[in-house]
Amino acid sequence: MTAPFIATAEEHQLFVRDWGAGRPVVMLAGWGMDSRIWGETMVALNVQGLRTVAYDRRGHGKSSDPGRADYDSLADDLAAVMNTLDLHEATLVCHSGAAGEAIRYVSRHGAGRLARLVLVGATGPKMMAGPEDVVGAPPEVIEAVGMQVATDLNAWIDDNIAPFAPGASKRVNEWMAAMLLDCSRRILVDFQRAIVTADLRDEARSLPLPVTIVHGDLDASAPIELTARRYAELIPHSELLIYEGVAHGVMVTHAQTLAADIAGRAS
């Protein structure tokens, strides 16, 4: 039986959910969400004979808070989970800002334990516009969002939680809002900055394994033209699955469809 907590190299603790048996599917939640967001998808994958592993990122859910987060440290946390559980031939599924976490993991630790990467509603490969690349959000807009997250998270949630998963019930929206409010504010600010300032283009071009890109065409948090289509152009061994009429919270609104697409590539 897997212990519920895994220690990292920095000696903080990551809370892990490890369900079922079979080939492993490791699932990384997006910014502000913890491992519970994957619950329905994980159960559906278990029914398909797959083992599912999800953990609360540092400063999220039941995991401890080391007071800092960047893509390097988050990738190293993922390596601690992969190594401690001795996972092999794993399908790594990551949502939203966790895409950078997974890509950085491959850059820093290699793809030896992985069979496939699945990017779901992924942010990146470069979210901020710059002098050499005008595609993306202006730095001043990104700075304003970061300031709101730091100083008035309640207002940010009120503005953004419903568009995350259109059609979700009031209870589900309140549940997701509670996940955000329970996070370390320091980690939220740091992780948000990592997401919007990272340039993952070179790392995406170098990915040495098959990559499935799943994206809703109504995703306002990670617009498809800025994110998924650019990844599909950069990543050598990639396929793009477009979910029509779907927004950012795919695992909330279309968990069964997502599980079927993952299972078809992980079995």
Secondary structure, DSSP 8 states (H G I E B T S, - for coil): ---SEEE-TTS-EEEEEEES-SSEEEEE--TT--GGGGHHHHHHHHHTT-EEEEE--TTSTTS---S---HHHHHHHHHHHHHHTT--SEEEEEETTHHHHHHHHHHHH-STTEEEEEEES---SB-B-BTTB--SB-HHHHHHHHHHHHH-HHHHHHHHHHHHSTT--HHHHHHHHHHHHHS-HHHHHHHHHHHHH-B-HHHHHT--S-EEEEEETT-SSS-TTTTHHHHHHH-TTEEEEEETT--S-HHHHSHHHHHHHHHHHH-
